[in-house]
Every structure is written in C-alpha cells, then in structure tokens.
C-alpha cells in the first residue's frame, strides 16, 4: 500500500482480491475526523490505515462490510429535504 498526500485529503492505494488497484480517498477534516464515502467505510473492513474507531453512515444504504473494533451508526439523511 502506498500513501499519497493530496490537497483534498489523503489517498491510500491498495490492491483488491483480483489485483486491481483501489484508492481509499478520505478527507481529513480535523485531527480525529475524516470524511469519506460508503466505499471508504467498507474498505475499512480490510484495511484501517488511520486507526478509525467509529463510522457514521448518513447514506440511505447500510455498510456492506464491517470490521471488529469499529463502532458503526446508521442515520440516513434524505438529500432532497
């Protein structure tokens, strides 16, 4: 896995089970707060480079994968309200 610092956040490149490259792109908002999408949250089940301990999912879809040691909360928000 290689790490690339970028203006909008931190990107981690990793290979999936087929050998294809995947990028986890989360934005560091504060020292202990990152913003990412559902793919990033699911990727934490395989690799947790930031030591994240909690995920708040506000999408209408639930997380497909989970990792022991991470607390998950799901509070879907309607983006059209």
N, C-alpha and C positions, 0 to 999 in steps of 0.2 A: 504494500500500500504506500502511495506517495502522497505528500501533503503539499498543497499549493495555496499560498495566501493570495487573496484577491480583494479588490476594493469592497465588494458587496458582502463578503463573508469568507468562510474557509471551505475549501473543496478537498475532499478525500477521494482518491481514485482507488478502486478495488476491482477485483475480478469476480464475476458471479460463477455459479457452478458449471456454466458452459465455457468459461474462459473469456467471455465478453466483458469489456470494461464498463463499469458503472461508476457514476460520480455522485457522491453524497454532498450536497451543497446546502449548508445551513448558515444563516446569518447570525453572527454574534451581536446581540442587542445590548447586553450588559455582561459583566464578568461571569455570571452564572445563569444567563438566559439566552437561549438560542431560538431562532425562528426557522422552521423548515416545513416541508410538505409531507403528505402521507407516505410517500416513498422513503423519505429520510427517516421517518418514525419507524417504518417497517424494517429498514436497513439496520437499525439499532439492535435488532434481534440477532444479527450476525456479527456486527462489529460496533463497538461503542467507544470511539476514539476520544470523546470528550468526557467520559465518565458520567453521562447523563443519568439522573436518578428518577426523573418524572417526565411524563408526556401528557400534555393537554391537547386533545384532538377536538377541533371545532368544526370539522367537516361532517357531512351527513353520512359518510361511510366510516365503519369501525376499522380499527387496526387489524390487519390480517395476521401479523406476526407479533409476538411478544417475547421479551427477554426477562428472565428471572432477575430480580433486584431492581427493576424499573417499575414504578407505580404508574398506572395508566388511568386517565379520566377522560370520559367522552361526553362533551356538551355541545351537540350540533347547533350551529347557527345558520339561519336562513339568510343567505347573502342578498336576497331581494327585499328583506324587511326594512 
